[in-house]
Amino acid sequence: MFKHIIVKTEVNQYSQHFTVDLKLIKRVVGYAELTKKDIVLEIGAGTGNLTKELLKKSKSVIAYEIDTAFTKKLESLKSKN
């Protein structure tokens, strides 16, 4: 069974589900058959779990997230790549 978490944000207006199972995330990214030439648009980047793996396989990731509770975490991924 795959692991995921449900997060209710401080604003309490978003109910979000996040996959935290690295095996599943890697499988999903593998299905995309990305190359270092690909630019990925990720809608709802959340905690960045998927974003980190997408960054490993693609040229870049444009991550969009409306929940400001995750902004700092996503910004830290940008500085690592």
LUMPA-866225 format. One record per residue (C-alpha): residue number from 0; residue in one letter; x, y, z. Coordinates in Angstrom, 3 decimals, decimal comma. Layout:
// residues N
   num   residuo         c1         c2         c3
   NUM         A          X          Y          Z
...
***
This chain:
// residues 81
   num   residuo         c1         c2         c3
     0         M      0,000      0,000      0,000
     1         F      1,259      3,471     -0,845
     2         K      1,741      6,090      1,828
     3         H      0,160      9,525      1,641
     4         I     -0,779     12,275      4,028
     5         I     -3,711     14,645      4,155
     6         V     -2,945     18,203      5,161
     7         K     -5,363     20,863      6,313
     8         T     -3,521     24,169      6,040
     9         E     -3,527     27,021      8,519
    10         V     -5,787     28,987      6,220
    11         N     -8,158     26,015      6,428
    12         Q     -9,445     26,537      2,912
    13         Y     -7,470     23,805      1,148
    14         S     -7,755     20,114      1,807
    15         Q     -4,740     18,524      0,153
    16         H     -3,395     15,007     -0,262
    17         F      0,352     14,417     -0,585
    18         T      2,138     11,280     -1,637
    19         V      5,119     10,606      0,608
    20         D      5,960      7,134     -0,706
    21         L      9,249      7,603     -2,570
    22         K      8,810      4,327     -4,440
    23         L      5,494      5,520     -5,891
    24         I      6,868      8,974     -6,705
    25         K      9,816      7,475     -8,586
    26         R      7,458      5,172    -10,487
    27         V      5,253      8,099    -11,543
    28         V      8,283     10,111    -12,688
    29         G      9,586      7,073    -14,566
    30         Y      6,324      6,795    -16,512
    31         A      6,874     10,352    -17,744
    32         E     10,083      9,237    -19,536
    33         L     11,669     12,633    -18,961
    34         T     15,022     13,683    -20,368
    35         K     17,396     16,494    -19,441
    36         K     15,874     18,450    -22,349
    37         D     12,370     18,502    -20,815
    38         I     10,801     21,385    -18,937
    39         V      8,020     20,255    -16,590
    40         L      5,029     22,278    -15,426
    41         E      3,821     21,019    -12,050
    42         I      0,465     22,311    -10,842
    43         G      0,008     22,030     -7,085
    44         A      3,597     21,339     -6,050
    45         G      2,704     21,226     -2,351
    46         T      5,520     19,865     -0,195
    47         G      7,822     19,322     -3,174
    48         N      8,050     15,529     -2,862
    49         L      7,289     15,026     -6,546
    50         T      9,133     18,202     -7,521
    51         K     12,457     16,876     -6,170
    52         E     12,259     13,761     -8,324
    53         L     11,132     15,709    -11,394
    54         L     14,168     17,972    -10,999
    55         K     16,492     14,961    -11,076
    56         K     15,164     13,805    -14,460
    57         S     14,342     17,036    -16,319
    58         K     16,024     20,242    -17,404
    59         S     13,813     22,278    -15,073
    60         V     10,497     22,320    -13,262
    61         I      8,079     25,220    -13,171
    62         A      6,170     24,528     -9,952
    63         Y      2,927     26,349     -9,205
    64         E      1,380     26,302     -5,733
    65         I     -1,351     28,635     -4,423
    66         D     -0,943     27,609     -0,779
    67         T      1,645     29,987      0,673
    68         A      2,297     27,571      3,544
    69         F      4,585     25,656      1,158
    70         T      6,413     28,606     -0,409
    71         K      9,601     28,400      1,692
    72         K      9,992     24,666      1,152
    73         L      9,562     25,018     -2,610
    74         E     11,922     28,004     -2,746
    75         S     14,606     25,917     -1,001
    76         L     14,399     23,359     -3,817
    77         K     15,132     26,104     -6,316
    78         S     18,391     27,016     -4,598
    79         K     19,568     23,382     -4,595
    80         N     19,306     22,989     -8,368
***
